[in-house]
Amino acid sequence: MKVWIPHKFGIPVLGDLPDSVVVEVADDPQNLPSAPDGVEFWLPTFIGMPHDTSHLITELPDLRVVQLPSAGAEAWVDRTPAGVILCNARGVHDSSTAEWVVTGILSQLRAFPSFLRAQDRGVWTTEPYLPTDELAGKRVLIIGAGSIGSAVAARLAPFEVELTFVARSARPAEGVHAVTDLPRLLPAADIVVLLVPLTTETRRLVDARFLAAMADGAMLVNAARGPVADPTALFAELATGRISAVLDVTDPEPLPPGDPLWHLPNVLITPHVGAQVHGLLPRVYRLVAAQLRRYLAGEPLRNQVTGGY
């Protein structure tokens, strides 16, 4: 059998494998390492990256496992052939995404975007920026009580915040509320963090009603997917200045240069970089190595995508 991966440096991470297993680097869809026959285990590139190999999913006749490098699987669910196991990279992005969330929250609360604009102008100013807001004492609502949500909570806890969790369904023993509780929970939150997967249930979860329920001065942090929020409703609410936002994802994405969202002073935007850290690919390949050994041993794979995530 063959294993296709997109990076040469991943080969030694996979370690010693049976002689019957051939690992090949498929990093260029125009220059594949061999015929697609016999590829059973495949790690594709991130969708949208240079040399995107995602279209190969329809060209691998012996494919049995697609191990994604991403936590999100929405782009693959409807494309994966029947009989092929789709696995996401749950756990791989926890620390990096959690760091982005905390960085974004603190940057917005402490007015770093405003200070950076002043620095670009060469202006030393304290008005009207001081005093800034602070994280201590804030009530943080985390929508998405998975592994990334737990990582975010662990990093926020030392900041003396009050944490509330929401998931698709309630888990009373863990103190997790259901999505249906949002109308009651949103008005009490100072910061709302989105960490949900993109599914039919979460698409446009953040609509005009959701946003109107947020408290005056609250902050929306989207580290999930752009389409979780209705872009028209989001811009309309943010344009009033009533709430602020920190966005790593947008709809559309990339956000076009002329989009008015860029110019709102109460919005901090990063270009979907929450997981892009130096340690990302080593963690991905450690997961691939573990999954490949399970596959070869006939053991159940972890992180199997069912029901859209």
C-alpha positions in Angstrom: 0.0 0.0 0.0 1.0 3.6 -0.5 0.8 6.6 1.9 0.8 10.1 0.4 1.8 13.1 2.4 2.6 16.7 1.3 5.9 17.3 3.0 9.2 15.5 2.7 10.2 16.3 6.3 7.2 14.3 7.5 8.7 11.0 6.4 11.1 10.5 9.3 8.3 11.6 11.7 6.3 8.6 10.5 9.1 6.3 11.7 9.8 2.7 10.8 7.0 1.1 8.8 6.5 -2.4 7.3 8.3 -3.0 4.0 4.8 -3.3 2.4 4.1 0.4 3.1 5.6 3.0 0.7 5.5 6.7 1.8 5.5 9.2 -1.0 5.5 13.0 -1.1 2.6 14.3 -3.1 3.1 18.0 -2.8 2.4 19.1 -6.4 -0.8 18.0 -8.1 0.8 18.6 -11.5 3.8 16.3 -10.7 2.6 13.3 -8.6 5.2 10.9 -7.3 3.5 7.8 -8.9 0.2 6.5 -10.2 -2.6 7.0 -7.8 -3.3 3.3 -7.6 -2.5 1.7 -4.2 -2.8 4.9 -2.2 -4.8 3.9 0.9 -3.8 6.5 3.4 -3.7 10.2 2.4 -2.8 13.4 4.2 -3.9 16.3 1.8 -2.7 19.8 2.0 -4.7 22.6 3.6 -7.4 23.7 1.2 -6.6 27.0 -0.5 -2.9 26.7 0.1 -0.4 26.7 -2.8 -0.3 23.3 -4.6 -3.8 22.5 -3.2 -4.2 18.7 -3.6 -7.8 18.4 -2.4 -9.2 17.5 -5.9 -7.2 14.2 -5.8 -9.8 12.7 -3.5 -11.7 11.6 -6.7 -8.6 10.2 -8.3 -7.4 7.7 -5.7 -9.3 4.4 -6.4 -7.9 2.5 -3.5 -8.3 5.3 -0.9 -9.4 4.1 2.6 -8.4 7.0 4.9 -8.3 10.7 4.6 -6.5 12.3 7.5 -7.0 16.0 7.5 -4.5 18.5 8.8 -7.3 20.8 9.9 -9.8 20.6 12.8 -12.6 21.7 10.4 -13.9 19.1 8.0 -16.8 21.0 6.4 -15.2 21.2 2.9 -14.6 17.4 2.9 -17.8 15.9 4.3 -19.7 15.8 1.0 -16.7 15.1 -1.1 -15.4 12.0 0.6 -16.4 8.8 -1.2 -18.5 6.1 0.5 -16.3 3.6 2.4 -13.5 6.1 3.0 -12.8 7.1 6.6 -12.5 10.9 7.1 -10.6 12.0 10.2 -9.9 15.5 11.4 -7.0 16.9 13.4 -8.8 17.4 16.7 -6.3 18.3 19.3 -3.6 19.5 17.0 -4.7 23.1 16.9 -5.8 23.5 20.5 -2.8 25.5 21.9 -2.3 27.7 18.8 -5.9 28.7 18.4 -6.3 29.3 22.1 -3.3 31.6 22.1 -4.8 33.5 19.2 -8.1 33.9 21.1 -6.4 35.2 24.2 -4.2 37.5 22.1 -7.1 38.9 20.2 -9.2 39.5 23.3 -6.3 41.3 25.2 -5.3 43.3 22.1 -8.8 44.6 21.6 -9.5 45.3 25.3 -6.2 47.1 25.8 -6.6 49.1 22.6 -3.5 47.8 20.8 -5.0 48.3 17.3 -5.5 52.0 18.1 -2.0 52.3 19.5 -0.6 50.6 16.5 -2.3 53.1 14.2 -0.8 55.9 16.3 2.6 54.3 16.0 2.2 54.2 12.2 1.6 58.0 12.3 4.5 58.5 14.7 2.2 59.9 17.3 2.6 59.4 21.1 -0.9 59.7 22.4 -2.9 58.8 25.5 -6.2 60.3 24.5 -8.9 59.1 24.1 -7.4 55.7 24.7 -6.6 55.7 28.4 -7.8 54.2 30.5 -8.4 51.1 28.5 -10.7 48.2 29.3 -9.3 45.1 31.0 -9.9 41.3 31.0 -10.1 40.8 34.7 -13.7 40.4 35.9 -15.1 39.7 32.4 -17.8 37.2 31.8 -16.7 35.0 28.9 -19.2 32.8 26.9 -17.5 30.1 25.0 -19.7 28.6 22.3 -18.1 25.3 21.4 -17.1 23.1 24.3 -14.7 20.8 22.6 -10.9 20.5 22.9 -10.2 24.0 21.7 -12.8 25.4 24.0 -11.1 23.7 26.9 -7.7 25.0 25.8 -9.1 28.6 25.6 -10.7 28.2 29.1 -7.5 27.0 30.6 -5.6 30.0 29.3 -8.3 32.5 30.3 -8.9 31.2 33.8 -5.8 32.9 35.4 -7.2 36.3 34.2 -10.0 36.2 36.8 -12.8 35.7 34.4 -16.2 34.0 34.7 -16.5 31.2 32.1 -19.7 29.8 30.7 -19.8 27.0 28.1 -22.3 26.2 25.3 -22.4 23.1 23.1 -24.9 21.6 20.7 -26.6 19.9 23.6 -26.4 20.5 27.3 -24.1 18.5 29.5 -25.3 19.4 33.0 -22.7 17.3 34.8 -20.0 19.3 33.1 -21.8 22.7 33.5 -22.2 23.0 29.7 -25.4 24.7 28.4 -27.2 24.0 25.2 -27.3 26.3 22.1 -31.0 26.8 22.9 -29.9 28.6 26.0 -28.2 31.4 24.1 -31.0 33.9 24.2 -30.7 33.8 28.0 -26.9 33.7 28.2 -25.9 36.3 25.5 -27.1 39.4 27.4 -25.0 38.5 30.4 -21.7 38.0 28.5 -19.0 40.5 28.0 -17.0 38.4 25.5 -18.5 35.7 23.2 -16.0 33.3 21.7 -17.1 31.2 18.7 -15.3 27.8 18.4 -18.0 25.7 16.7 -17.5 23.6 13.6 -19.3 24.7 10.4 -22.3 22.5 9.9 -25.9 23.0 8.7 -26.8 23.7 12.4 -24.1 26.4 13.0 -24.2 28.2 9.6 -25.5 31.7 10.3 -25.8 30.9 14.0 -24.8 34.4 14.6 -27.6 36.3 13.0 -29.3 39.7 13.7 -31.2 38.2 16.6 -28.1 36.7 18.1 -26.2 40.0 17.8 -29.0 42.1 19.1 -29.0 39.9 22.2 -25.4 40.7 23.0 -24.8 43.3 25.7 -23.8 46.9 24.9 -20.0 47.0 24.8 -19.6 43.2 24.4 -17.0 41.6 22.1 -17.5 38.9 19.6 -14.5 36.6 18.8 -14.8 34.4 15.8 -12.1 31.6 15.7 -14.5 29.2 14.0 -15.5 29.7 10.4 -16.7 32.9 8.6 -20.1 31.5 7.6 -21.0 30.9 11.2 -21.9 34.6 11.2 -24.3 36.3 8.8 -21.9 38.9 7.2 -24.7 41.4 6.5 -26.1 41.2 10.1 -22.5 41.3 11.5 -21.5 44.4 9.6 -24.7 46.2 10.4 -24.3 45.6 14.1 -20.6 46.4 14.2 -21.1 49.6 12.2 -23.2 51.0 15.0 -20.2 50.7 17.3 -22.4 49.1 20.0 -20.2 45.9 20.1 -16.7 45.1 18.9 -15.2 42.0 17.2 -12.0 40.1 16.8 -12.2 38.0 13.6 -9.8 35.4 12.3 -12.3 34.3 9.7 -14.7 36.1 7.5 -17.4 35.5 4.9 -16.3 35.8 2.2 -12.8 34.7 2.7 -10.3 36.1 1.9 -12.1 39.4 2.7 -11.9 41.6 -0.4 -9.7 44.7 -0.2 -12.6 47.0 -0.6 -14.9 45.4 2.0 -16.0 48.1 4.5 -15.5 45.6 7.4 -11.7 46.4 7.1 -12.3 50.0 8.1 -14.4 49.7 11.2 -12.3 50.9 14.2 -13.9 48.5 16.5 -12.9 45.4 14.5 -9.6 43.5 14.6 -9.1 41.2 11.7 -6.4 38.6 11.1 -6.2 36.5 7.9 -7.2 33.0 9.2 -3.9 32.5 11.0 -5.1 31.2 14.4 -3.4 27.8 13.8 -0.5 28.9 11.8 2.5 28.5 14.1 5.9 26.8 13.8 4.7 23.7 15.7 1.7 23.0 13.6 3.2 20.6 11.0 5.2 18.6 13.5 2.0 18.1 15.5 0.1 17.1 12.4 2.7 14.5 11.5 2.8 13.0 15.0 -1.0 12.5 14.6 -0.6 11.0 11.2 2.1 8.6 12.5 -0.3 7.5 15.3 -3.2 7.1 13.0 -1.2 5.2 10.4 -0.1 2.7 13.0 -3.7 2.2 14.1 -4.8 1.6 10.5 -2.0 -0.9 9.9 -2.9 -2.7 13.1 -6.6 -2.8 12.2 -7.5 -0.6 15.1 -10.2 2.1 15.1 -9.0 5.5 14.0 -9.4 8.5 16.2 -11.1 11.8 15.3 -13.4 10.1 12.8 -15.8 12.7 11.3 -19.5 11.8 11.7 -22.5 14.0 11.4 -20.4 16.7 9.8 -17.6 17.0 12.4 
